[in-house]
Amino acid sequence: MARSFVVVVLFVSVLCFSSALARKISKKFYVEGKIYCDPCHFTFESRLSFPLPGVNVTLECINEYNNTMTYMKNSTTDAIGLYRISVHGDHEDNICVVVANSPNEGRCKEAMPNKSDRIILTNNMGAASRARYVNPLGFMTQTIDSECNVIVHELGLDNLFD
């Protein structure tokens, strides 16, 4: 009885080990993020910020050794300012950047300093998830909303804006 148990355990172990070796690592990623409008010119989101639908977003990957474009894909934000770009392949030797293109319509056309962000698209970074998240990217209105003074006070930033 004990001998057959050892054989079964050994067989199951070999089966599990071989299936783990045969498992193919996925080379598909999903880059996700959001685009918002900052009516206060804070360059960060506040309660007056709002999502920007219909903004074109581009993912660009450039080989860091010879500066050639290796991958490019476009997307557009949805009704709540979110986008998702599916990416094929491992881009370990690439510098990948998500760039938000200025909206064509609306009152938020002024680019913020953070209208792009780098993203790592490789299996060799320790992340188990296929999703890669980009920091929120934003645009500003030409004029500052009158309610922004209230937010400055709420955040205790009065002395920074005097």
C-alpha positions, 0 to 999 in steps of 0.5 A: 500500500505504501509503495503504491502511494509513493508511485502515485505521488511521484507520478503526480509530481512529474506530471505537475512539473512537466506541465509547469515547464510546458506552460507558455508565458503570455507575451500580451500585456494591457496598458491601462490609464486615465486622462483628466482635466484639471480646472485648477492648474494643480497638476494633480487630481482634485474633486473639481477634476473631471474625466476627458472622453475621446482623447487619443492616446499613443503607446510608443516603444523605442529600442534603447540601443539604436533608438528605432521605433519598435512598437506603436499603438493608438487608443481613445479614452472612453466616456469616463476618461479610461483607456486600455491598450493591448500590447503584443510581445515582450519589450524588455529592451525598449523604452515605452511611453504613453502619450496623451494627445491634446483634445480637439474639443472642449475647454481642456486643451492646455497640456500639463507637464505630465502628458506622457508616462513611461511604462515597463512591458516585460515579463522580467520585472516580477509583476504577475499581472498582465495589466500595466498601469500608467499614472493619470495624465491630464490637461488644464483649462485656460482659466482657473475655476473660481472654486479652486480657492476653496480646494486650496483652503481644504487642502491646507495649501493657502501658504503655497498660493499666496 
